[in-house]
Amino acid sequence: MNCFQAIQTSPAGSRRGIGLPPTVSSVLTVLAFLPWTGSAAGQDPGGAFLRQQRAVEEDVRLALNRELPADQKIDWDAGGWYSFYTYLWDDGIESSRTYRRHDVRGWTSLSLDQGAHQFYVRGRLLFHDFNSGDSYDGNDDDTEGPNLDRGFYQFDLRRAVQAARREPMDWNVRVKAGRDYVELGTGYALSLPMDHVLLTLEAADFEVQGLAGMSVRSTDDIERSRPGSGRMERCFWGGQVKYKGLERHEPFFYGFINEDHNEEARRVPFQEYDYNSWYLGIGSTGEVVKDLRYATELVFEGGSSYGHRRWLTDDRICAWAYDLELDYLPRRAWKPRFSGAYMFAGGDGDRFGSPTDAIGGNTRGKDTGFSGFGYRDTGLAFGPRLSNVHVWRLGSGVHPLENIEGLENLEVGTDWFLYCKNHGDGAVSDPTADRTSNYLGWEMDYFVNWRLTSDLAWTARLGTFFPGSAFSDRTTRTFFLTGVTWSF
């Protein structure tokens, strides 16, 4: 039978052993969660700490992705921001960890011929400061960078023709080359920074894209058991088609291939690690009724992987994933926002130690555990990887003091999560979920975002996870973050 035929949360205790400038102000409140890219060994909860913060990278990318002025021949600008944040959390291994981060980023942009040619460069310098003994790799203080965070050139044929002849075009070609975020569909299977070339053709209500890219070396890999740095070295090839001829909906279809080029720092006898996969996705974004927006995506994954103690022959991948997100934004006082989501990523009951790694991975037959390169918000304190899980989320947010000067940009909100395994006897990304049970637990998150001025913002976030029967240690876990960001 082939793959297609096979479709079908008590107080925390002590324990051990077990922009561009016009848009900068709009992203200040999310910069608090820009990812820390330190390495976490194996499948320890440090991996969850990295995943919990990826959402912000997506928010920042979207907020900085503005259109350059079309009425100027040359447009040049530059700027940056500095942020300082403190994190305190319990990961199920240590009841208290503390981390402080200084983050400095500077950028410059240049637009020529009314946006026909666009150049963008952003650098990044980080300083990591853990309390003694709290880091995951034994390095409590470290400097990272300066590194190239983003840097690309984009050519727009339609704007070039309009700048030269002032004649409109009903089709267009864009070419982007360099380092930037790449997302296919809604980003459920692929949403990563890449060094890439992206070709986009727009014609007759269709948008067709072709992608050839390589992961940025500082990105954390999905395979954490391979001896080495845990960084990603993968190539991606693929494409996407969107139909834009409907008034309220934008359906899409995509496919891409992941080629594993990672190398082990040392050979492990009788074990290979390569994970080569391909993905087909279909979905849509749009508006169901007025003010009710949706995004949905169904993904099939195929390819080959190596299971636990496998080195001569690989396993065939046959996995599925799906999500549905709803956002209701009524146009009322306090600017309320209501949201809900369901996320599913298939698992494998034979993966006894890890849902994604070779060691502790698949032990027999077909590998039905989904492992993608995308992102979804799965909670602040628990933050499981999207593999062998069902996740339900409900959230809301308001601006309760919008009529008071100085407090009009104060937002408060909450998100609640419920977690279950797809296979109760299979592993999830948190290794402390050590019992055969489907029920992982639930979580409540709260946040406050306040943009004090156009250049200064403060945020605080608190998440509390209540482990379920899949954990032998059911002590409540918390995650707290607070900090400020100043743009210049």
N, C-alpha and C positions, 0 to 999 in steps of 0.2 A: 504494500500500500504506500503510495507516494505522499508527499507533504500536503498537497492540495486535497487529497482524499481523506486526510486525517483531521480536517478542520472540525472542527466541532466548537487604665492610666493610674501614700504615706510620705512624709517629709524625707528629703534626701539624706541618706546616712553616709558615714565614712566606710569605704570598702576598698580593698585591694585584692589583687590576684584574680578574683573573678574579675564738540561744540563749538561744540562751537559756541561762541559767547552768547548769542541771543537765547540759547536754550540751556545754558549752564544752570541758571537759577531753577529751571524746572526739574533738574535731576539731582539737586543737592540732597533731597530727602531720601534718595535711594542709594547714594554713594556709600552709606554706612556699611553695606554688605558686599562691597567689591571683594572678590575672592582672594583669600590668602592661598598662595600656590605652593605651600610647603609640602613636603613628601610625608606620607603616612605609610608605615610598614604594613604590608600584607592587607588583611581585611580588618584592621583595628578600627575603632570608632572615629579615628582621625579622618578616615575617608568620608564619614558622614559630615564632619565639620567642614570639609571642602565642598561637598555637594549642597549643604544647607545655604550656601551663599552665592551659588551660580545665578540665581534669578536676577540679581542686581546687574550683572554684566549684560544681560539681555535688556533690562530697563535702560541702562546707560546707553547702549548701542542705539536703541530706538529713539531716545531723547536727543541724541547728538546727530541723528541722521536727518538733518533739515535740508531743504532745497536752497541752493545758493542763489543770490539775486540774479534775475535774468535781464536787468536793465543796465548792467555795467559791463564794460569790456574787461576790466581787471578788478578783482576783489581779493584783497589779502587781509588776513587777520591772524591773531595769535592770542594765547592765554594759557590758563592752567588752573589747578586747584591743589589745596593741601587739606588733608583730613587726618584726624587723630581719633581712634576708637579703642574702647576697652571691652573685652569679652570675658564673661565668667560662665562656666558651664560644668555639667556633670554628664559624663559620657557612658556611664555604666561600668567603667573600669576604675576611674578616679572620681571621687565624689566632688572634687573641686579643682578646676583648672582655670588659670588666669592668663590672658594674652592681651598685649597692647600693640597697636600698629600705627606707624606713621606712613602716610602715602602721599607722594608728590608726583603730579603729572603735569607736563607741559606740552602744548600742541601748537601747530601752525597750519594754516590752510591757504590755498591759492586757487582762484578760479579765473580762467581766461576765456575770452570770446563768449560772454554771457552764459558761462557754465558748460561750454563744450568740452573744455579740459579742466579737470579738477584734480588737485593734489592735496593730500592730507597726511600729516605725520604727527604722532603722539608718542612721547617717551614716558617712562615710568621708573620711579625709584622708591623702594620700600625698605622700611626697617622693622623687623619683627622682634618683639620683646616678651618672652614668656617668664612667668615666675619660675624660680629654680626647680627643675625636675618636672615641669609641666608640659614640655614639648614632646612631640611624638617621635622625633628622631634624635633626641639627646642634645640638640643645638638650641639653647634657650635664647640666644641673641644672634641675629643674623641680618645682613644687608643684602638685598636683592636688587640688582641693577647697577647703573641705569640700563634699561632694556628698551627695545622697540616694542611698544604696545600696539600701535596701529600705524600703518603706512601704506598708501596705495595711490595709484593714478587711475582715473576713469575718463573715458572718451564717450561723448554723446553725439551721435551723428545728426539727429534732428536739430539740436541746438547749434551745431556747427553750420548747418545749412541755413538756419534762420538768421544767424549772426552775419553770414556772408551775403545772402540774397533776400532775406526777409520773406521767404516763401514757406508756407506751412507744409508739413509732411504728414500723411496719414499712416506712416509706418516708421519704425525706428530701430536702430542698432546701438547697443551700449556694450563697451568692453571695459572691465575692471581688472587690474593686475596689481597684486601686492598682498599685504596682510590686513585682513579685516574679518568681521564675523560673517559666517556663511550659515544660512538656514534654508532648509527645504521643507515645504508644507508649513505646518505650524511649529516645527522644531521638535517634534516628539522623538524622531529617530536621528536627526542631524541638526545640531546647533552648536557650532564650534568656531573659534578663531582659526584661520588658516592662512598660509601663504598659497595664493591661488590665482587662477585666471577664470573669470566668469563672463561668459558671452550671453547677452540677452537680446532677443528679437521680439519686437512688438508689431503685430499685424493682424487685422481683421478680428479684433476682440480677443486675440490669443496673445499670451506671453510665453515664449519658449526660452529656456535657459540651458546652457551647457557648462559643466563644472569640471575642472581639473585642479586638484589641490593637494597640499601636504600639511599635516598638522603642525602647529607650533610646538617646538621641542619642550617648552615649559609647561605644556598642558599635561595633566595627570592622565595616565592611561587607564583603560577599563580593566586590564589585566594587572593585578597587584601582587601576584605570587611569583612572577618572573624575577629571578635575581638581577638586580640592577637599580637604577634610580627611580623607576616607576613612572618615567616620563614617556610621552607618546611619540612614536615615529610611525605614522601611517599615511598612506596615500588614498585619496578619495576621487572617484570618477563617477559622474552621473549627470542627470538632467531632470527638468521639471517642465510641465505644461500647465498653465492656468488659463481658465476661460473667464473673461471680464465683460461678457456681453449681457449678463443678467443685472437687474437693478439692485437687488438686495443680497445676492449670493455670489461667491467667487470659488467655484470648485477647482480642484487641482489633482494632478497625478504626477508622481515622481518615482525615480529609481536611482540607486547609487550602489557602488561597490567600495568596500573597505579592504585595502591590501595591507597586511601586517608586515612592517619592516623592522620591528624591534629586535634587538639582539640581547641575549643573556650576558650578564657580566661574567658569569662562570657557568660551565656546563653542569647540569644535574643528570646523573645516570638514569636512564629509562624514563625520561620526561621531556616532552616537547610542549611549547606554549602558544604556537601561532594560532591566531583567531582571524580567519578570513571570511568575511560575510558580505552578503548583498541584501538589499531591502527594496521592497515595492510598497509605496504608500498612496492612499487615496483619501480625500477628505474635502472639506469646504469651510469657509468662513463667511460671516455675513450677519444679517439681522432677521430674526424670526418675525417680530413685530416691532413697532416703534420703541426704541430705547432698550430692547432686549437683544443683545448680541450673542453670537455663538461661534465656536470653533470646534471642529471634530476631525479626527484622523484615525484611520485604520492602517496598520503596518504589518506586512508579512516579512519575515526574515529567513533567509536560507544561507547556505555556505558550509564551511567546515571548521571544526574546532578540535582541540586535543583535550581529552578528559584526564582524570586522575590516573597517573602511572601509564599514560599512553604515549608512545613514541614512534612505533612503526606504522600504525594506521590511525587516521583521524576519524572523527564522528561527524555525521551529517546533521546540520542545524535545520530545524523546522519549528519556528516559533512565531507567535502573534502578539500584538499589542494594540491597545485602543484607548482613546480618551475623548471626553466631551466636556467642554467648558461653556458656562453661561454667565453673562454679566448683565445685570439690570441697572441702568443709570437714569432713574427718573429725574426730570428737570424740576426739582423742588428746592425749597430752602434747606440749608445745611449740606447741599450737594451729596445726597446719600448714594451709596454704591452697595449692591448686593451681588454676590457671586456664588457659584456652585460648580463643582467639577467631579467627574468620575474618571479614574485612571486605572488601567489594567495593563500588566505586563506578564506574559506567560512565564511559568517556571518549570523546573524539572525535579521530580521527586528523587532522582538518583544523585542530584548534586547535594552531598551531605555536608560540605564545609563552606562552600561559596557559590553564589548564583552566577558568578562571572569568571572566576579564575580557573586555571587548569588544575592546580593542586587543590584538592577538596572539591573538585568539580564533577563532571559527569562520569559515572562509573560503568554504564553499559548502554548499548544501543544508541538510538537517536537522541540528540541534544535538543530538548524543547524549551530551554531557558532563553528568554529574550534578553539581548544585551545590545543597546543602541548607543548613540553618541549625541543624544538630545538632552533636553532639560524640561522638568516641571517642578514647581514648588510643592514639595512633599512634607513640609513642616520644618520648624526651626530647631526643636530639641531632638527629634528622632531622625528625620530626613533620610528615609530609606532610598536606596537606588531603585530605579524602575526595572525590577526583575523579580519574578515570583511574588507579585503583590497585587492586591486590590486596594485602592486609596479613594476615599470619599472626602470631599472638602466643602464646607460652607463658610462664607465670610461676609463681612460688611464693614463699611467705613463711612464716617461723616465729618463735616467741618462744623462743629457745634457753635463756634464763636465767630462766624463769618461777618457779623455786623459790628464787631468790636475792633477798632483800629489797632493794628499791631498783632491781633490774634486771628485775623481772617484766614491766614494760611496754616492754622493749626488743625491737623487731622488726627483722629483717633479711630481705631478699628480693631477687629478681631478675626481670626480664622480658626475653625475647628476641624480636626481630622479624625477619621476612623480608618484603621489598617487591618487587613487580613492577608494571609498567604493564599496563593493560588494552589500550591501543594503543601499540605501541612507537614509532610515529612521531608520537604526540601529546605534548603538554606535560603536566608535573605542576607542583605549586605551587612547587617549588624550581627557579629558572631556571638553576642551574648543572648540572642534568641536561640537557646539551646534545647528546647523541648519540642516534641512532635505535637504541634497544635496549629490550627489555622488562625487563631485569634492573636494578633500582635499587640493590640491596645488602641488607645486614643490620645489625642493631644489638643490643647488649647493654646493659641498664640494671641498676644496682644501687642499693639504698637501705638506709638505717638510720633508723629512727624511735625516739625514746626520750622517753617522757613521764616526766620526772624527778619531778615532783609534779603535783597536780591543777591547778596554775596555770602550770607551766613545762614547755616541751617543746623538744627539739632534733631537727633532722633534717639528713641529708646525702644527696645523690643524685648519681650519676655515670652518664652515658650516653656510649657510644662507637658511632659510626656508621661502617661500612665501605662506602664507595660501590662500586657495581657498574659494569658496562660502559656504562650510560646516562650516566656522567659522564666527561668528558675529564680532569678533575682527580680522581684517586682517592685523594687524601690523607685519612687518617683524621680524623674530626671528633669532638670531645668537648664535653660540656656538664656542668658541675659546679655544684651549689648547696649551700649550708649556711646555717643560721640558727636563731634561737630565737624563740619566741612566749610571751608572758606575758599571761594573762587576768586580769581584775579585775572 
